[in-house]
Amino acid sequence: MAGPEDTADLGKPSPPVPAAALTKALEAIGTAAYVVDEEGHIIAVNAHAEQLLLRPAESLLGRDAHDVLHRDAHGHPLPRSRCSMRQAFHAGRTTQADGDWFECGDGSLLPISWLITPYDVGGQEAGTLVLVHAQRPPESGRRSGTETVAAAMPELDRLALLAETTTRLTSTLDAEESLRRLVDLVVPRLADWAVVDLITERDEVWRTAVVHAEGNALVRHEDLQGPMPPVPEDSPMPLSRALRGVASTLAGPQTYQGEPDSGIAVEQRRLFDATGIRSAAIAPIRSTRAVLGALTLGRAKDPTDFTTADLPLIEDIARRAGLALDNARLYQRQRKVAETMQNHLLPQMPRVPGLQMTARYLPAPDASQVGGDWYDAFSLSDGATALAVGDVVGHDLEAAAGMAQLRNMLRAYAWSHQEPPSRIVDRLDEAVMHITDVTMATMILARVEETDDGHWELSWTNAGHPPPLLISHDGLAEYLTDGHGILLGTGVRTPRTVATASLPPGSTLLLYTDGLIEAPGHTLDEGLHRLRRHAAALAHRPLASLTDQVLRRVRHVSNDDDVALLAVRTPSGT
């Protein structure tokens, strides 16, 4: 529940009433009573209420009164759009009703009648006093309060709209798409106009969308969009309050005709003048953690004005939008983490006279699946070139961090020890369980060098990794399956072997991770065959084009793993 719109005297506010004084005042009332702030949070409760509700004050203070107390006749949480007390809060007038239900501390349901009225708690905020009486259950359903408002649409239609809102907004993790769907849901069904103001991660306000219905089309007004002035801390104006997360409220052109109290008020006057909106409802867009912005629905051609009865529904829609937007922003932050790690942890290719080299890395489609796939290429102390590709077990930031540890250790061992690849990987395997966070990993370490007669030779060892693929200039492709051994981190010590092969002139060597060849519902052999077939067909392409096309053609669209791909091409024969 949110408090009523602040219509207090704009003169100097009275000082806030201390919590102890509020509680003392409530004790003088001979019935159960509590006070809520503008956001509907309980800030004071008397002993009568504690006894009636079987709840100690400590379990009520600071909590949303609607969430903790209001239930339907079957004990289920009461949707905010059906809460007559909530509508009365928005109206900001003295109202009473009966036939409602509260949940007591022992889980039992208490039939109640209630009365609410604005209550001065001092300071800038407005409070609301709630008086509660226990009553016998009504004999025939619920009886209406003395001042309830007719719903703007049938209840089943409201529930259907909320269900559709939840389904459509939670089925995408793209923030812009979420906003587009939000506008589609409310225009023209609820309003002629929809305006979305968002608070960026730098606490700046941006008018992201101003859209209105023209026939069956939605028209975006970019001239009314853009940066907004900062949110004033104490402005009582509707949009400013919504952007602080205080309350939903109604507004119209007359709301902003007085002397503006902030830059936002100036922008709001411009909005109403430009759009012709004569009745608007403004609700905060909130997540569970923060206020993300505000949703304004406006009616210009529709002859029906918004009323306080519409606010709970619009608030529910805005709340669902806030959760969807928060999820989308979280996804985008995780994606940025993945891209940042890719840029900073994966190396640039060295320049080796005579050799062409290129590499690609594709993060997992799911931003949370950062992955531990990696590649490397670097010069050795004896003039040869080291090539490596690997996969650290796991799909999280720890796997990515482990990948960095493994790659750095490999570089140090390979540079300082002029030994065959098999012995270098043996050293790495001995160390990995003791001085890294890596549990298990696969990898290939290869060494490529030019022989005295001008040919190129490859020597390698394979620790549980998919085999390298060698493609001749004429399109003959074969997997290099020798040199295979156990993966890293098992604790099993078995001798590793090294294999050698000549690299023909103009041939291409592909080192890759399993994300390239794996696909749900398909075997690894099928993936290997697919890679060989496409790589052979692309043998004539420039190396960068071959690499890009291999990724596009071979990686399965349903694969949720990241991919590392390293390609090396020898010079063509004279």
Order of alpha helices (4+ residues) and beta strands (2+ residues): alpha-beta-beta-alpha-alpha-beta-alpha-beta-beta-beta-alpha-alpha-beta-beta-beta-beta-alpha-beta-alpha-beta-beta-alpha-beta-beta-beta-alpha-alpha-beta-beta-beta-beta-beta-beta-beta-alpha-alpha-beta
